[in-house]
Amino acid sequence: MASQAAEGHVAGTEAPASQPDVFPPFDTNYFAPQIVWLAITFGLLYLLMSKIALPRVAGIISARRNAVDDDLAAAAQAQFDASEAAAAHAKTLAGAKARAQELGQQAHSEAAGAAGARRARLEADLAGKLADAEKQIGEKKSAAMANVDSIAIDATHAILQQLTGKPVEPDAVAAAVAAAKA
């Protein structure tokens, strides 16, 4: 049901009878040219990959490998430097601790010496004051003991006079007190 127009074109839904139902890539008429174009395309693709793309990728991989190796070497050097710095720091710290301990012991011994000297000075001062106090106590005791006799005589005289109501001889009272003391 095709209608022909003035120009010879056919319009319709029917397929022309001269064409077989074969998938074009599998058509044997086009097989040889397809293989030629396939070889040319793969050849060009191979040349592009081997001469341009793969060398660039290899260069990038090599650059990355070199960068990683350089970074690892720098890290190893930094670790070595850090361990040396840590050892130097530990040595300095140990020296500082020893010096601080030495200064502490020196300050302690100086303080102990100063305290000992001050204590000795205070003890000597106190010993002098104690000797003076003992001397004063001895003097006061001697003075008090000298007055005890007179007080005892006076008290005895007053008691006897109060009890007897008569005047008592002071010499007799002194003799009686002396006899009682002995």
Secondary structure, 3 states (H helix, E strand, C coil): CCEECCCCCEECCCCCCCCCCCCHHHCHHHHHHHHHHHHHHHHHHHHHHHHHHHHHHHHHHHHHHHHHHHHHHHHHHHHHHHHHHHHHHHHHHHHHHHHHHHHHHHHHHHHHHHHHHHHHHHHHHHHHHHHHHHHHHHHHHHHHHHHHHHHHHHHHHHHHHHHHCCCCCHHHHHHHHHHHHC
